[in-house]
Amino acid sequence: MLFLGFSAGLPFLLVFSTLTAWLTEEGLTRTAIGFFSWVGITYSIKVLWAPVVDHVSLPLLSVLGQRRSWILAAQLGIAGGLIFMSSLSPGDELQMVALAALFVAFCSATQDVAIDAYRIEAVDTERQGAMSATYILGYRLALLASGAGAFYVAEFQSWNVSYLTMGCLLGVGMLTTVLIAEPLHRQTADFDTIGAWLRHAVVDPFQDFFRRYARWSLPILCLVGFYRLSDITMGVMANPFYLDLGYSKLQIANVGKFFGFFMTIFGAGLGGVLVMKYGVYRPLLLGAVLVAVTNLLFVLLNSIGPSVPWLAVVISADNLSGGLAGAAFIAYLSGMVNAQYTATQYALFSSLMTLPAKFLAGFAGVIVDAQGYAMFFSYAAALGTPAILLIVALRKRISL
């Protein structure tokens, strides 16, 4: 699971924030870079083709079994897509870069679905916690590699060599997939029609949710959709902002990616401790406020200029608040689901959690080009206001 987690986490930043740095250095407008973030919507809608991964066998790779065949096919697609991207020049072949990034994101989301299924089927319930923790560790290490690691390679070689290197690193996941054993599949319900499957997979879980929360259902769904508006929108323009301000790729890697990585881990740990001690409501509210407020620190950094100490301060505050908010929000989502529909409801909630934010984030570059970074970060901070107000309004419903 450590190596599969690494394989799952590696492509994420390469079609998101790391890619924005490459596009910035190629001279693309911030508007174009913002629209590139829509590639990430693929991760938010993977629930749509998850049943195909679950039930359809791949002809040529079926000898590996249902789970391993889909994992390996997705890994081959990711590696091929990244290596193909390494041969392109975004300044001259932007459409091909966009298509390749979309293909990598699709394969990556498919790999996530298949690995989740493998993890659940590979061990008994009492070992799922250990599997999840190991998977997350591998995923985080991959984010370090595709964040700081990709910047280091790009600094000393080029972005093309960096993406080629990342594509080759997928070999870790491929080798793991070939060596592990196929899990025993648990029996799942058979459905005669697509309509019957849709009712079981989508309609029944949503009916259960609306029945349990009644008049509070829509405000809760709004909170799920609004909670990450601020940080996801800001994240699209973070790397272009650092580069435009005058920081080198090495400084961004050292402070923004490497140091920031550990601040995120610390923030997530702090969020978990606060949830255990105080329940979900106060950490959830604190996280939402901190995420909005720390966006305003980027306005301050914009006026100060390329100061590495100030960059460390801003990165520390931003990543710590993001880690804390993320841990509290996951606890909130986990507490809302009905045990009878755990997987389906959580998948649907997690899709709703990121879909509105990723769609809105696509317009981030339009604001930067029209009004500048100071106005953009103020706008990103303001996007946190609806979530804060909803949390306060739903206080009695957030009592876990």
C-alpha positions as CSV (number, residue, x, y, z in Angstrom):
1,M,0.0,0.0,0.0
2,L,3.0,2.3,0.6
3,F,4.1,1.9,-3.1
4,L,0.5,2.0,-4.4
5,G,-0.1,5.2,-2.5
6,F,3.0,6.6,-4.0
7,S,1.8,5.7,-7.5
8,A,-1.6,7.3,-6.8
9,G,-0.2,10.5,-5.5
10,L,2.5,11.1,-8.1
11,P,0.4,12.4,-11.0
12,F,-1.9,14.7,-9.0
13,L,0.4,17.8,-8.7
14,L,1.8,17.1,-12.2
15,V,-1.6,18.0,-13.8
16,F,-2.3,20.8,-11.2
17,S,0.1,23.1,-9.4
18,T,3.4,21.8,-10.7
19,L,2.0,22.1,-14.2
20,T,1.1,25.7,-13.6
21,A,4.7,26.5,-12.8
22,W,5.8,25.0,-16.2
23,L,3.1,26.9,-18.0
24,T,4.1,30.2,-16.3
25,E,7.7,29.9,-17.4
26,E,6.5,29.1,-21.0
27,G,4.9,32.6,-21.0
28,L,1.2,31.6,-20.9
29,T,-1.3,34.1,-19.7
30,R,-2.7,33.6,-16.2
31,T,-6.1,33.2,-17.8
32,A,-5.0,30.2,-19.8
33,I,-3.3,28.7,-16.7
34,G,-6.4,29.1,-14.7
35,F,-8.5,27.2,-17.2
36,F,-6.0,24.4,-17.1
37,S,-7.1,23.7,-13.6
38,W,-10.4,22.3,-15.0
39,V,-8.4,19.2,-15.8
40,G,-8.7,18.4,-12.1
41,I,-12.5,18.1,-12.4
42,T,-11.7,14.6,-13.6
43,Y,-11.0,13.5,-10.0
44,S,-14.3,14.9,-8.8
45,I,-16.4,12.9,-11.3
46,K,-14.6,9.5,-11.1
47,V,-17.7,8.1,-9.4
48,L,-19.3,8.1,-12.9
49,W,-17.1,5.4,-14.3
50,A,-16.3,3.6,-11.1
51,P,-18.9,0.9,-11.8
52,V,-17.0,0.1,-15.1
53,V,-13.8,-0.4,-13.1
54,D,-15.7,-2.5,-10.7
55,H,-17.4,-4.9,-13.1
56,V,-15.8,-4.8,-16.5
57,S,-12.8,-7.0,-17.2
58,L,-9.9,-5.8,-19.4
59,P,-9.3,-8.4,-22.2
60,L,-5.5,-8.3,-22.5
61,L,-4.7,-7.8,-18.8
62,S,-7.4,-10.0,-17.2
63,V,-4.9,-12.7,-16.4
64,L,-3.8,-10.4,-13.5
65,G,-7.3,-10.3,-12.1
66,Q,-10.0,-7.6,-11.9
67,R,-8.2,-5.2,-9.5
68,R,-4.6,-5.5,-10.6
69,S,-5.5,-5.3,-14.3
70,W,-7.2,-2.0,-13.9
71,I,-4.4,-0.6,-11.7
72,L,-1.7,-1.6,-14.1
73,A,-3.6,-0.3,-17.1
74,A,-4.1,3.1,-15.4
75,Q,-0.4,3.2,-14.4
76,L,0.7,2.5,-18.0
77,G,-1.6,5.3,-19.1
78,I,-0.2,7.7,-16.5
79,A,3.4,6.9,-17.3
80,G,2.8,7.1,-21.1
81,G,1.0,10.4,-20.7
82,L,3.7,12.0,-18.6
83,I,6.4,10.8,-20.9
84,F,4.5,12.2,-23.9
85,M,4.1,15.5,-22.0
86,S,7.9,15.6,-21.5
87,S,8.3,15.7,-25.3
88,L,6.1,18.7,-25.8
89,S,6.6,22.5,-25.6
90,P,3.6,24.2,-24.0
91,G,4.4,27.4,-25.8
92,D,4.0,25.8,-29.2
93,E,1.9,22.7,-28.5
94,L,-0.6,23.9,-25.9
95,Q,-3.5,21.9,-27.1
96,M,-1.5,18.6,-27.0
97,V,-0.3,19.4,-23.5
98,A,-3.9,20.0,-22.4
99,L,-5.1,16.7,-24.0
100,A,-2.2,14.8,-22.4
101,A,-2.8,16.4,-19.0
102,L,-6.5,15.4,-19.3
103,F,-5.6,11.8,-20.2
104,V,-3.2,11.6,-17.3
105,A,-5.8,12.9,-14.9
106,F,-8.4,10.4,-16.2
107,C,-6.0,7.5,-15.8
108,S,-5.0,8.8,-12.4
109,A,-8.6,9.0,-11.2
110,T,-9.2,5.5,-12.6
111,Q,-6.2,4.2,-10.7
112,D,-7.6,5.7,-7.5
113,V,-10.9,3.8,-8.0
114,A,-9.1,0.5,-8.6
115,I,-6.6,0.9,-5.7
116,D,-9.4,1.8,-3.3
117,A,-11.2,-1.4,-4.3
118,Y,-8.0,-3.4,-3.9
119,R,-7.4,-1.9,-0.4
120,I,-10.8,-2.8,0.8
121,E,-10.7,-6.4,-0.5
122,A,-7.1,-7.2,0.3
123,V,-7.4,-7.4,4.1
124,D,-10.0,-7.8,6.9
125,T,-11.8,-4.9,8.4
126,E,-9.6,-4.7,11.5
127,R,-6.5,-4.0,9.3
128,Q,-8.2,-1.3,7.1
129,G,-6.9,1.5,9.4
130,A,-3.3,0.3,8.9
131,M,-3.8,0.0,5.1
132,S,-5.3,3.5,4.9
133,A,-2.5,5.1,7.0
134,T,0.2,3.4,4.9
135,Y,-1.5,4.5,1.7
136,I,-1.7,8.1,2.9
137,L,2.0,8.0,3.8
138,G,2.9,6.8,0.3
139,Y,0.6,9.4,-1.3
140,R,2.2,12.2,0.7
141,L,5.7,11.1,-0.2
142,A,4.6,11.2,-3.9
143,L,3.3,14.8,-3.4
144,L,6.8,15.6,-2.1
145,A,8.4,14.0,-5.2
146,S,6.1,15.6,-7.7
147,G,6.2,18.9,-5.9
148,A,9.7,19.7,-4.6
149,G,11.3,16.9,-6.6
150,A,9.9,18.0,-9.9
151,F,11.0,21.6,-9.1
152,Y,14.6,20.4,-8.3
153,V,14.9,18.5,-11.5
154,A,13.4,21.4,-13.5
155,E,15.9,23.8,-11.9
156,F,19.0,21.8,-12.7
157,Q,17.8,20.3,-16.0
158,S,14.5,21.3,-17.5
159,W,10.7,20.8,-17.1
160,N,10.8,18.2,-20.0
161,V,13.4,16.2,-18.1
162,S,11.4,16.6,-14.9
163,Y,8.2,15.2,-16.4
164,L,10.2,12.4,-18.0
165,T,11.6,11.5,-14.6
166,M,8.2,11.5,-13.0
167,G,6.9,9.2,-15.7
168,C,9.7,6.8,-15.0
169,L,8.9,6.9,-11.3
170,L,5.6,5.2,-12.1
171,G,7.7,2.1,-12.5
172,V,7.5,1.8,-8.7
173,G,3.8,1.3,-8.9
174,M,3.9,-1.0,-11.9
175,L,6.4,-3.3,-10.3
176,T,4.3,-3.4,-7.1
177,T,1.1,-4.2,-9.1
178,V,2.8,-7.1,-10.9
179,L,4.2,-8.6,-7.7
180,I,1.2,-8.4,-5.3
181,A,-1.5,-11.0,-5.2
182,E,-5.0,-10.4,-6.5
183,P,-7.5,-10.1,-3.6
184,L,-10.5,-12.3,-3.2
185,H,-13.5,-10.4,-4.5
186,R,-16.4,-9.8,-2.2
187,Q,-19.8,-10.5,-3.5
188,T,-21.7,-7.5,-4.7
189,A,-25.3,-7.1,-5.7
190,D,-26.2,-7.9,-9.3
191,F,-28.5,-5.4,-11.1
192,D,-30.6,-6.3,-14.1
193,T,-30.7,-2.8,-15.6
194,I,-28.8,0.4,-15.5
195,G,-31.8,2.0,-13.8
196,A,-31.6,-0.5,-10.9
197,W,-27.9,0.2,-10.4
198,L,-28.5,4.0,-10.5
199,R,-31.2,3.6,-7.8
200,H,-29.0,1.6,-5.6
201,A,-25.8,3.6,-6.1
202,V,-27.2,7.2,-6.3
203,V,-30.9,7.5,-5.5
204,D,-31.1,5.4,-2.3
205,P,-28.0,7.0,-0.6
206,F,-29.4,10.5,-1.4
207,Q,-32.9,9.6,-0.2
208,D,-31.4,8.3,3.0
209,F,-29.4,11.6,3.4
210,F,-32.4,13.8,2.8
211,R,-34.6,11.7,5.1
212,R,-32.1,11.9,8.0
213,Y,-31.3,15.6,7.7
214,A,-34.7,16.9,6.4
215,R,-34.8,20.7,6.2
216,W,-31.1,20.9,7.0
217,S,-30.1,18.9,3.9
218,L,-29.6,21.7,1.5
219,P,-27.6,23.9,3.8
220,I,-25.4,20.9,4.6
221,L,-24.8,20.2,0.9
222,C,-24.0,23.8,0.4
223,L,-21.4,23.7,3.1
224,V,-19.9,20.6,1.6
225,G,-19.7,22.4,-1.8
226,F,-18.4,25.7,-0.4
227,Y,-15.9,24.6,2.3
228,R,-12.9,24.3,-0.1
229,L,-13.7,27.2,-2.4
230,S,-11.1,29.5,-0.9
231,D,-8.0,27.2,-0.8
232,I,-8.6,25.4,-4.1
233,T,-9.1,28.7,-5.9
234,M,-6.0,30.2,-4.3
235,G,-3.9,27.1,-5.1
236,V,-4.3,27.4,-8.8
237,M,-2.3,30.7,-8.9
238,A,0.2,30.0,-6.1
239,N,3.1,28.9,-8.3
240,P,2.6,31.5,-11.0
241,F,2.5,34.1,-8.2
242,Y,5.8,32.9,-6.7
243,L,7.5,32.9,-10.1
244,D,6.1,36.3,-11.0
245,L,7.2,37.8,-7.7
246,G,10.8,36.8,-8.4
247,Y,11.4,33.6,-6.5
248,S,13.5,30.9,-8.1
249,K,12.4,27.3,-8.7
250,L,14.9,26.2,-6.0
251,Q,13.4,28.6,-3.4
252,I,9.9,27.5,-4.3
253,A,11.0,23.8,-3.9
254,N,12.8,24.3,-0.6
255,V,10.2,26.6,1.1
256,G,6.9,26.1,-0.7
257,K,7.1,22.4,-1.4
258,F,9.6,20.7,1.0
259,F,9.0,22.9,4.1
260,G,5.3,23.3,3.3
261,F,4.9,19.6,3.1
262,F,5.8,19.1,6.7
263,M,3.6,22.1,7.8
264,T,0.7,20.4,6.1
265,I,1.4,17.2,8.0
266,F,1.6,19.1,11.2
267,G,-1.6,21.0,10.5
268,A,-3.5,17.7,9.8
269,G,-2.2,16.2,13.0
270,L,-3.2,19.3,14.9
271,G,-6.7,19.1,13.3
272,G,-7.0,15.5,14.4
273,V,-6.1,16.3,18.0
274,L,-8.5,19.2,18.1
275,V,-11.4,17.1,16.7
276,M,-10.7,14.4,19.4
277,K,-10.6,17.0,22.2
278,Y,-13.3,19.5,21.2
279,G,-15.5,17.6,18.6
280,V,-16.0,18.6,15.0
281,Y,-17.7,22.1,15.2
282,R,-14.9,24.3,16.6
283,P,-12.0,22.8,14.5
284,L,-14.2,23.0,11.4
285,L,-15.0,26.7,12.0
286,L,-11.4,27.4,13.0
287,G,-10.1,25.8,9.8
288,A,-12.5,27.8,7.6
289,V,-11.6,31.1,9.2
290,L,-7.8,30.4,9.1
291,V,-7.9,29.3,5.4
292,A,-9.7,32.6,4.5
293,V,-7.4,34.8,6.6
294,T,-4.2,33.2,5.5
295,N,-5.1,34.1,1.9
296,L,-4.8,37.7,2.9
297,L,-1.2,37.1,3.9
298,F,-0.5,36.6,0.2
299,V,-1.7,40.1,-0.4
300,L,1.0,41.2,2.2
301,L,3.6,39.1,0.5
302,N,2.7,40.7,-2.8
303,S,3.5,44.1,-1.4
304,I,6.7,43.0,0.3
305,G,8.3,41.3,-2.7
306,P,10.6,38.2,-2.9
307,S,11.6,37.8,0.7
308,V,12.4,34.1,1.6
309,P,11.7,34.6,5.4
310,W,8.3,36.1,4.6
311,L,7.6,33.3,2.1
312,A,8.3,30.8,4.9
313,V,5.9,32.6,7.2
314,V,3.1,32.7,4.6
315,I,3.7,29.1,3.5
316,S,3.7,28.0,7.2
317,A,0.4,29.7,7.9
318,D,-1.3,28.6,4.7
319,N,-0.3,24.9,4.8
320,L,-0.9,24.6,8.5
321,S,-4.4,26.0,8.2
322,G,-5.1,23.9,5.1
323,G,-4.0,20.7,6.9
324,L,-6.1,21.5,10.0
325,A,-9.2,22.4,7.9
326,G,-8.8,19.3,5.8
327,A,-8.6,17.0,8.8
328,A,-11.7,18.6,10.5
329,F,-13.7,18.5,7.2
330,I,-12.9,14.8,6.6
331,A,-14.0,14.0,10.1
332,Y,-17.3,16.0,9.4
333,L,-17.9,14.1,6.2
334,S,-17.2,10.8,7.7
335,G,-19.6,11.5,10.6
336,M,-22.4,12.3,8.2
337,V,-22.5,9.1,6.2
338,N,-24.8,6.2,7.0
339,A,-23.0,3.0,7.6
340,Q,-25.4,1.3,5.2
341,Y,-24.1,3.5,2.4
342,T,-20.6,4.4,3.6
343,A,-18.7,4.0,0.4
344,T,-21.3,5.5,-1.9
345,Q,-22.3,8.5,0.3
346,Y,-18.6,9.4,1.0
347,A,-17.7,9.2,-2.6
348,L,-20.6,11.4,-3.6
349,F,-19.8,13.9,-0.8
350,S,-16.1,14.0,-1.7
351,S,-17.0,14.7,-5.3
352,L,-19.3,17.5,-4.3
353,M,-16.6,18.8,-1.9
354,T,-14.2,19.6,-4.8
355,L,-16.4,20.0,-8.0
356,P,-17.7,23.5,-7.4
357,A,-14.3,24.7,-6.1
358,K,-12.4,23.3,-9.1
359,F,-14.9,24.8,-11.6
360,L,-14.7,28.2,-10.0
361,A,-10.9,28.0,-9.8
362,G,-10.7,27.9,-13.6
363,F,-11.5,31.6,-13.6
364,A,-8.7,32.5,-11.2
365,G,-6.4,33.6,-14.0
366,V,-9.0,35.9,-15.5
367,I,-9.0,37.9,-12.2
368,V,-5.2,38.0,-12.0
369,D,-4.9,39.3,-15.6
370,A,-7.6,41.8,-15.1
371,Q,-7.0,43.1,-11.5
372,G,-3.7,41.7,-10.3
373,Y,-2.6,39.3,-7.6
374,A,-3.6,41.5,-4.6
375,M,-7.2,41.6,-5.8
376,F,-7.2,37.9,-6.6
377,F,-6.0,36.8,-3.1
378,S,-8.6,39.2,-1.5
379,Y,-11.2,37.5,-3.7
380,A,-10.0,34.1,-2.7
381,A,-10.2,35.0,0.9
382,A,-13.8,36.3,0.5
383,L,-14.8,33.0,-1.0
384,G,-14.3,31.5,2.5
385,T,-17.1,33.6,3.9
386,P,-20.1,31.5,2.8
387,A,-18.6,28.4,4.5
388,I,-18.0,30.3,7.7
389,L,-21.6,31.6,7.8
390,L,-23.0,28.1,7.1
391,I,-20.9,26.5,9.8
392,V,-22.3,29.0,12.3
393,A,-25.8,28.5,11.1
394,L,-25.5,24.7,11.3
395,R,-23.9,24.7,14.7
396,K,-26.6,22.5,16.3
397,R,-26.2,20.0,13.4
398,I,-22.4,19.8,13.8
399,S,-22.2,18.2,17.2
400,L,-20.1,15.1,16.6
